[in-house]
Amino acid sequence: MANNVQFLTSITRQTDFEDIVRRVAKFIYGAEAYLVGGPYDAGLDLINKADGREIKEAVQITIQEKRIEEKILEDAEKTKKLVKDHGYP
């Protein structure tokens, strides 16, 4: 676990972060994936391409270090809203 934390905290460039997200998403979904600017907040949306279709995924990723439990709850509510109001799967 400590190695994971050390690795993740060593990421300093957004492009490196996005590359890691793409690789993990490909492993999870078995599809090509990329991040795009989300229209509803300042975050990024994960899009995966499978069978010729692009599918938005409701994913929240934070880089916040302080008050992490509060941030997780906020992100869960944000995800719930994206699913309910904007048709995310």
C-alpha positions, 0 to 999 in steps of 0.5 A: 500500500505504501508503494502505491501511495508513494507512486501516486503522490509522485505524479506531477504532470496532468498528462502522466495522470491521464495516461495512468487513468487510461491504462487502468480504464483499459484494464477494467473495461477492456476498452480504449479510454480517454478523459475529456473536460466535463460540462457540469463541473471543473472535473474530467469525464472518463469516456471508454470506447467499446464496440464502436460506441463511446460511453461516459462513466461516472467516475470521481478521482481526487487529488485532495489530501486534507479532509479526504473523508469529507471529499469522498462523500462530496464526490459520491453525491456528485456521482449520484447527481451525474447519474440521475440528472445527466444519464451517466451509467 
